[in-house]
Amino acid sequence: MTAALEMPRVQECVVAACAYNQSGDCHAFAITIGSMDHAHCHTFVESPVRGGVESMIAQVGACQRADCRHNEQLECHAASIRVGPDNDMADCMTYAGR
């Protein structure tokens, strides 16, 4: 078995309404990206209650967008990603079609 040592970091998240966002940083342990029609952040939670781990910056745990050039076997291989509004309030702005 291979241990995951490093996943792509969420470099920036400009979705201030997300419970995991604190000053432009995502503090979820890991996020999941993807829907059938666009690169939605499935970890997005609109809430006045703040969540996550304050000492951590989120990483991309899984990406369901197999059509993204950064995706290999449903894992993101970008150096880092940015999350912001696109089709929805919270989408992966690093998504790039093949």
C-alpha positions as CSV (number, residue, x, y, z in Angstrom):
1,M,0.0,0.0,0.0
2,T,1.2,3.5,-0.9
3,A,0.7,6.3,1.6
4,A,-0.5,9.7,0.3
5,L,2.2,12.2,1.3
6,E,1.1,15.3,-0.6
7,M,-2.1,16.4,-2.3
8,P,-2.6,19.6,-4.2
9,R,-3.3,22.5,-1.9
10,V,-6.2,24.9,-2.1
11,Q,-4.1,28.0,-2.8
12,E,-7.0,30.4,-2.5
13,C,-10.7,30.3,-1.8
14,V,-12.6,33.5,-2.4
15,V,-16.0,32.0,-1.3
16,A,-16.4,34.0,1.9
17,A,-19.9,32.4,2.6
18,C,-18.3,28.9,3.1
19,A,-18.0,27.7,6.6
20,Y,-14.4,26.5,5.9
21,N,-13.2,29.8,4.6
22,Q,-11.2,32.0,6.9
23,S,-9.6,35.1,5.4
24,G,-9.4,33.5,1.9
25,D,-7.9,30.2,3.1
26,C,-9.9,26.9,3.1
27,H,-9.5,25.1,6.4
28,A,-11.3,21.8,5.6
29,F,-8.9,18.8,5.9
30,A,-9.6,17.9,2.3
31,I,-12.1,18.9,-0.4
32,T,-13.8,17.0,-3.2
33,I,-14.2,18.6,-6.6
34,G,-16.6,17.7,-9.4
35,S,-20.1,17.3,-10.7
36,M,-21.2,15.8,-14.0
37,D,-21.5,19.2,-15.6
38,H,-18.9,21.4,-13.9
39,A,-16.0,21.5,-11.3
40,H,-18.1,22.3,-8.2
41,C,-16.5,22.2,-4.7
42,H,-18.6,19.5,-3.0
43,T,-17.1,20.5,0.4
44,F,-18.7,24.0,0.2
45,V,-21.1,24.5,3.1
46,E,-22.9,27.9,3.4
47,S,-23.2,28.5,7.1
48,P,-22.5,31.3,9.7
49,V,-20.7,28.7,11.8
50,R,-17.0,28.4,11.0
51,G,-15.5,24.9,10.6
52,G,-12.3,23.1,9.7
53,V,-8.9,22.9,11.3
54,E,-7.5,26.4,11.9
55,S,-3.9,25.3,11.6
56,M,-4.4,23.5,8.2
57,I,-4.8,24.6,4.6
58,A,-7.1,22.3,2.6
59,Q,-5.9,19.9,0.0
60,V,-7.8,18.3,-2.9
61,G,-8.7,14.8,-1.7
62,A,-10.6,13.7,-4.9
63,C,-11.7,15.1,-8.2
64,Q,-14.6,13.7,-10.2
65,R,-13.8,15.7,-13.3
66,A,-12.0,13.1,-15.4
67,D,-12.1,15.5,-18.4
68,C,-9.8,17.9,-16.6
69,R,-6.2,18.0,-17.8
70,H,-4.9,17.9,-14.2
71,N,-6.9,14.8,-13.4
72,E,-5.4,11.3,-13.5
73,Q,-7.5,8.4,-12.2
74,L,-9.8,10.8,-10.4
75,E,-7.0,12.4,-8.5
76,C,-5.9,16.0,-9.0
77,H,-2.3,16.5,-10.1
78,A,-2.2,20.3,-10.3
79,A,0.4,22.0,-8.2
80,S,-2.4,23.8,-6.4
81,I,-6.0,25.0,-7.1
82,R,-8.1,28.1,-6.6
83,V,-11.8,28.0,-5.6
84,G,-14.2,30.8,-6.6
85,P,-17.5,31.5,-8.3
86,D,-18.1,30.2,-11.8
87,N,-21.1,28.0,-12.6
88,D,-21.9,27.8,-8.9
89,M,-20.8,29.9,-5.9
90,A,-17.8,27.5,-5.3
91,D,-16.1,26.0,-8.2
92,C,-12.5,24.9,-9.0
93,M,-11.1,27.8,-11.0
94,T,-8.0,25.7,-12.0
95,Y,-10.2,23.2,-14.0
96,A,-9.1,23.0,-17.6
97,G,-10.7,20.7,-20.1
98,R,-8.5,18.3,-22.1
